[in-house]
Amino acid sequence: MAECSELEANKDYCSCTYEPCSRKGNCCACVKYHNQKGELPGCFFSKEAEKTYDRSVEFFIKSKS
């Protein structure tokens, strides 16, 4: 995983609640990881929707309706 010069600052506003996540605060690594899986990162979702851990585009669209 690439080093992130903003890691500590990013952790202050990272909304991901998945505790064992090794990418927490490393936005570039998070976006890359979820993009490779056809998903969106947790920070794209509302607080309630993020807690479902459903990162699918379909769920994102549904949660915005």
C-alpha positions as CSV (number, residue, x, y, z in Angstrom):
1,M,0.0,0.0,0.0
2,A,1.3,3.4,-0.9
3,E,2.2,5.9,1.8
4,C,-0.2,8.8,2.2
5,S,1.1,12.2,3.4
6,E,-2.4,13.1,4.5
7,L,-3.2,9.9,6.4
8,E,-3.7,11.3,9.8
9,A,-5.7,14.3,8.6
10,N,-7.9,12.0,6.4
11,K,-8.7,9.8,9.4
12,D,-10.4,12.8,11.1
13,Y,-13.1,12.8,8.5
14,C,-13.1,9.2,7.2
15,S,-16.6,7.9,7.7
16,C,-15.8,4.2,7.2
17,T,-17.0,2.1,10.2
18,Y,-15.4,-1.1,9.0
19,E,-12.8,-1.4,11.8
20,P,-10.4,-3.9,10.4
21,C,-10.0,-1.8,7.2
22,S,-6.3,-1.2,6.5
23,R,-7.1,1.6,4.1
24,K,-8.8,3.9,6.6
25,G,-7.6,7.4,5.9
26,N,-5.8,6.4,2.7
27,C,-8.3,7.7,0.2
28,C,-6.3,6.8,-2.9
29,A,-6.0,3.2,-1.8
30,C,-9.6,3.0,-0.7
31,V,-11.0,4.4,-4.0
32,K,-8.7,2.0,-5.9
33,Y,-9.7,-1.0,-3.8
34,H,-13.5,-0.3,-4.2
35,N,-13.2,0.6,-7.9
36,Q,-11.5,-2.8,-8.6
37,K,-14.5,-4.5,-6.9
38,G,-17.0,-2.4,-8.9
39,E,-18.0,-0.6,-5.7
40,L,-18.0,2.9,-4.2
41,P,-16.1,3.8,-1.0
42,G,-18.1,4.2,2.3
43,C,-17.6,8.0,2.3
44,F,-20.0,8.3,-0.7
45,F,-22.9,7.0,1.5
46,S,-25.0,8.5,4.2
47,K,-24.1,7.5,7.8
48,E,-26.9,5.0,7.9
49,A,-26.3,3.5,4.5
50,E,-22.5,3.2,5.2
51,K,-23.2,0.9,8.2
52,T,-24.7,-1.7,5.9
53,Y,-21.3,-2.3,4.2
54,D,-23.2,-2.6,0.9
55,R,-20.9,-0.6,-1.4
56,S,-22.6,-1.4,-4.6
57,V,-23.5,1.3,-7.1
58,E,-27.1,-0.1,-7.1
59,F,-27.4,0.4,-3.4
60,F,-25.9,3.9,-3.6
61,I,-28.5,4.9,-6.2
62,K,-31.3,3.3,-4.1
63,S,-30.1,5.1,-1.0
64,K,-30.2,8.5,-2.7
65,S,-33.9,8.0,-3.8
